[in-house]
Amino acid sequence: MNHQINGVALPDEQGFFGEYGGQFIPPHLKQAMDQINLAYEEIRHTPEFQQELADLFAHYVGRPSPLFHAKRLSDQLGGAQIYLKREDLNHTGAHKINHCLGEALLAKYMGKTKVIAETGAGQHGVALATACALVGIPCEIHMGQVDIEKEHPNVVKMKILGAKLVSVTRGTATLKDAVDSAFEEYLKDPDHFIYAIGSVVGPHPFPKMVRDFQSVIGKEIKEQTHERFGSNPDYIVACVGGGSNAIGAFSAFLNDRDVKLVGVEPAGHGLDTPMHSASLTLGKPSKLHGMACYVLEDEHGEPLPVHSIASGLDYPGVGPQHSYLKDIGRVEYATASDEECLAAFMTLSRVEGIVPALESSHAVAWAIREAPKMPKEIRIIVNLSGRGDKDSDYVAAKLGL
Ligand SMILES: *Cc1c(COP(=O)(O)O)cnc(C)c1O
């Protein structure tokens, strides 16, 4: 796909999307990242790589994922028609498998001997362990001890899939410490190891690479809407944590001005409290994890502790391309609160028989709020990034079901 806006390549050679992105990392790490970028640029256009990825998408992930008309929900709301892009039906239950397969294949083509990553709630860890099992590469997942205790089902799944799980006990023993620990392991031998980042974040080339692997979502939405309606949809809506499912859904439409693109950030307990994770809405341009992007930080430039009911959205930064798209006004970034998200989770479950991930429920919440204000001919595509099995116990306890 041609990733340009107004004829400008995104990102540029140095990995910048406007003033965002880049590589704010020590020289030895920069060398390793440049090597990954070179290999990726070399491999991505080869017929072997493209064919292997396309075959896995079709026969392993189950792509194309369906585009489902949520007719009962649309009728109840009495406004715009809501369609769900069913990434929840992918193998492993979310969009993350799209880029994990790409990263694992890249590792194989580069002759790497180990794939390393961190995981918070375990979603990235499980998707990556799956891809590595399939490709046949050892996989090592670093996870905070606190998260290991909280996310038992995912921990067990990673072990079953053959991943080596490293428990991180330093600091607060959560995601940030897991990132540090995983990077240290990676730096022991960057020639033979590869670090697989779980969203469109981190130093160049990851925001570009992960976006490219996820852009299959938007490509399919375009084919599906043209085949069914003979035109583009009016809106595409997706939740934004790091921003990979959203950029995947948006990429094919960035130059189609007739399509309104909406990213939904978590407002948590409310934007007037510290308990949210709305990096684009309330953060400011800064640097985090090797990239320039919008960041929620304190007056000393330290990232703030953030909150969302959806652990996959709980991140004080956001992808550099989203930071750029916000500044140029191409994408509108809105928010949904924990409460709206829970309500949307239950509504979709009971009206359509589809239990969405709490992350995805933020995008559903936006559609439920906005659709009634629009005429019936308007079509909203909601990217349903994942299924809610992982959240069901939590929601049931929270609502006393
Ligand atoms: C991880 C995750 C997200 C958030 O990640 P993005 O990079 O913002 O897409 C959203 N939905 C689901 C189901 C996830 O597992």
The ligand as a Gaussian input file, in Angstrom:
#p B3LYP/6-31G(d) Opt

LIG

0 1
 C       -4.032000      -4.728000      22.610000
 C       -5.429000      -4.465000      22.202000
 C       -5.866000      -3.167000      21.829000
 C       -5.007000      -1.959000      21.917000
 O       -3.909000      -1.916000      21.063000
 P       -3.837000      -0.976000      19.796000
 O       -2.406000      -1.067000      19.409000
 O       -4.249000       0.400000      20.205000
 O       -4.758000      -1.527000      18.782000
 C       -7.173000      -3.013000      21.368000
 N       -8.019000      -4.058000      21.328000
 C       -7.650000      -5.302000      21.683000
 C       -8.650000      -6.394000      21.605000
 C       -6.351000      -5.548000      22.142000
 O       -5.995000      -6.792000      22.510000

